[in-house]
Amino acid sequence: MIATRAGRPVVPGQAPAQRPAGRASTIPYTAGMAATKMLRVSDRTHDGFRREAQRRGATIDEVAAAALRALRQKEMGEQLAAPLEDGETEWLDASLR
């Protein structure tokens, strides 16, 4: 018996068992990952994530999470660096009562 990527057994000469409609995927996940989803990226992007993960001694998931966090931080920094709007300036200049 040979296990498929989805973890379902395949017996040579028999068609693989079909997953019942409406059931979630049974693809096994690594320790520490509660659930997984597939994200389609180009081969070039995947290779970049793989190389960065190897360099860091991390998983591709950890590298992707760090990249997402860095992107969010960059966007927050850009928003904070933008000039204040009139309402914001008035609020900041209001006296404390």
BALUMVO-155845 format. One record per residue (C-alpha): residue in three letters; x, y, z. Coordinates in nm, 2 decimals. Layout:
% BALUMVO-155845
   residu        x        y        z
      ALA        X        Y        Z
...
This chain:
% BALUMVO-155845
   residu        x        y        z
      MET     0.00     0.00     0.00
      ILE     0.13     0.35    -0.09
      ALA     0.01     0.67     0.08
      THR    -0.09     0.96    -0.14
      ARG     0.00     1.31    -0.06
      ALA    -0.34     1.36     0.09
      GLY    -0.27     1.07     0.33
      ARG    -0.52     0.84     0.18
      PRO    -0.40     0.49     0.10
      VAL    -0.37     0.37    -0.26
      VAL    -0.36     0.00    -0.34
      PRO    -0.18    -0.08    -0.67
      GLY    -0.44    -0.17    -0.93
      GLN    -0.73     0.00    -0.75
      ALA    -0.86     0.35    -0.81
      PRO    -0.79     0.58    -0.52
      ALA    -1.08     0.64    -0.27
      GLN    -1.27     0.95    -0.33
      ARG    -1.33     1.20    -0.05
      PRO    -1.70     1.24     0.03
      ALA    -1.84     1.57    -0.09
      GLY    -1.84     1.85     0.16
      ARG    -1.56     1.71     0.38
      ALA    -1.25     1.91     0.44
      SER    -0.91     1.80     0.30
      THR    -0.72     1.55     0.49
      ILE    -0.37     1.67     0.39
      PRO    -0.14     1.61     0.69
      TYR     0.02     1.91     0.84
      THR     0.34     1.96     1.03
      ALA     0.36     2.01     1.41
      GLY     0.28     2.37     1.51
      MET     0.06     2.43     1.21
      ALA    -0.31     2.41     1.31
      ALA    -0.44     2.39     0.96
      THR    -0.31     2.45     0.61
      LYS    -0.42     2.61     0.28
      MET    -0.26     2.60    -0.06
      LEU    -0.13     2.93    -0.20
      ARG    -0.04     2.94    -0.56
      VAL     0.28     3.13    -0.63
      SER     0.52     3.14    -0.92
      ASP     0.82     2.90    -0.93
      ARG     1.05     3.20    -0.88
      THR     0.86     3.32    -0.57
      HIS     0.85     2.97    -0.42
      ASP     1.23     2.93    -0.48
      GLY     1.29     3.26    -0.31
      PHE     1.08     3.16    -0.01
      ARG     1.26     2.82     0.00
      ARG     1.61     2.97    -0.02
      GLU     1.52     3.23     0.25
      ALA     1.38     2.95     0.47
      GLN     1.70     2.75     0.43
      ARG     1.91     3.05     0.51
      ARG     1.71     3.12     0.83
      GLY     1.68     2.76     0.93
      ALA     1.30     2.82     0.93
      THR     1.00     2.68     0.74
      ILE     0.85     2.84     0.43
      ASP     0.54     2.91     0.65
      GLU     0.75     3.10     0.90
      VAL     0.92     3.30     0.63
      ALA     0.58     3.39     0.47
      ALA     0.44     3.50     0.81
      ALA     0.75     3.72     0.87
      ALA     0.71     3.87     0.52
      LEU     0.35     3.94     0.58
      ARG     0.42     4.10     0.92
      ALA     0.70     4.32     0.76
      LEU     0.46     4.43     0.49
      ARG     0.20     4.53     0.74
      GLN     0.46     4.72     0.95
      LYS     0.58     4.90     0.64
      GLU     0.23     5.01     0.56
      MET     0.17     5.13     0.91
      GLY     0.49     5.33     0.90
      GLU     0.39     5.49     0.58
      GLN     0.05     5.58     0.73
      LEU     0.21     5.73     1.04
      ALA     0.46     5.93     0.83
      ALA     0.18     6.09     0.62
      PRO     0.09     6.45     0.71
      LEU    -0.19     6.49     0.96
      GLU    -0.54     6.58     0.83
      ASP    -0.71     6.89     0.96
      GLY    -0.93     6.70     1.21
      GLU    -0.64     6.51     1.35
      THR    -0.44     6.84     1.39
      GLU    -0.73     7.00     1.57
      TRP    -0.77     6.70     1.80
      LEU    -0.40     6.69     1.89
      ASP    -0.40     7.07     1.95
      ALA    -0.71     7.07     2.17
      SER    -0.65     7.16     2.53
      LEU    -0.68     6.88     2.79
      ARG    -0.98     6.94     3.02
